[in-house]
Amino acid sequence: MMRWAREWRGRNLEDSAKKAGISVEKLAEWEAGSSVPTIRQARQLAAFYDRRFMEFFYDSPPEIKSPDVVPDFRLYVGADEVANYREIQEIHRWAEAQRLNALGLLSEIGEAPPAVSPILKATTADDVEAISFKIRQEMGLSVEDQRRLPLDKIVEFPRFLRRRMDGLGILVLRRTDLGEYGVRGICVVKQPLPIIVFGNESPHAQAFTLIHELAHVILKQSAISDHDEEWHPQTAGRLTERWCNRFASAFLIPKAALVEVFGAIPQTPTPLISDNRLTTLARAFNVSEHAMLVRLVQLGYVGEQYYFGHKLPRFRKAEAEFESKGRSTYWASRKVSALGEFYTGLVLEAWGTDRIQYHEAAGYMGLKNPSHLEKIREEFTSS
């Protein structure tokens, strides 16, 4: 059972032995049954394998229902294939569990699940300009509000988008470890409460990822994405990712607004744009320079060779080297950030109206110490 748990989770002997503070040979002995760990060591391994400690005493592995397969549109896979698959599958499983929790909490408090807005519907044949305009209206996001956001408040933009997507009937979750596996976002389209999971990129990149994954909801196409559709070997995947990227670009930088700021689209794209001008334009819309240049290429302001041949390698290097400074050191803030205001609000409402008990509310929030629930409520109320 110890060997099964390790292999199920995709852990190797070396990492598992290190986690338990023992040699690889000793772990092999435990798995062979020739010696046994202490309770503390066994619990450490159970946590590392994401399995229940008592399963080590079973005669055979339990039946585990795997989540429905989500198409993987990533270009880059940077980790060992088995471990990478298991890690992403566990994030997917975690997201599905939060969705079921949210639906259960809604039932507890006597509310129907939020209906997904009927406007969230399109195909890859539809015009991204028209669709993105309608979605912005549905979300109540004006270009003026976006442009007025101070540069030092850009971290608020992804939070704003997340709240508005909650209002569309979407469960938006955050996992800071997504980027470790070459993933920028995950979308699981189920009704009610489709799921979007985003990671710990820069605030500009988070905004793009949220809208890219929203596009997957609109297309009703579940996906594991890295957004790099240009070199995707599969035609269907490339078509979907390209539409989602174009939608995100059109949403964040509407064509009419860009023409107003930058002028009419030239008959022939200019071969380049200065860094200063690109930076000024990007700041005008509170987007990254990468997103702005992509939009300029899409609309025909700048030639694509300048992007692919000159700027893209630099953008990728900068994005790979980005280290988030925005991760809160306070665990209560991280819990609310991971699960979102919609989910956290459901837990607190169900607890506050005595529909669920104290320990149940702590379990829904993933708290090992139920006494921390009060801190979560304080954090949520003050945010």
Buried (B, 14 or more C-beta within 10 A) or exposed (E): BBBBBBBBBBBBBEEBBBBBEBEBEBBBBBBEEEEEBEEEBBBBBBEBBBBEBEBBEEEEEEEEEEBEEBBBBBBEBEBEEEBBBBBBBBBBBBBBEBBEBBBEBBEBEEEEBBEBBEBBEBEBEBEBBEBBBEBBEBBEBEBEEBEEBEEEEBBEBBBBBBBBBBBBBBBBBBBBEBBBBBBBBBBBBEEBBBBBBBBBBBBBBBBBBBBBBBBBBBBBBBBBBBBBBBEBEEEEBBBBBBBBBBBBBBBBBBBEBBEEBBEEEEEEBEEBBEEEEBEBBBBBBBBBBBBBBBBBBBBBBBBBEBBEEEBBEEBEEEBEEBEEEEEEEEEBBBBBBBBBBBBBBBBBBBBEEEBBEEEBBBBBBEBEEBEBBEBBBEBBEEE
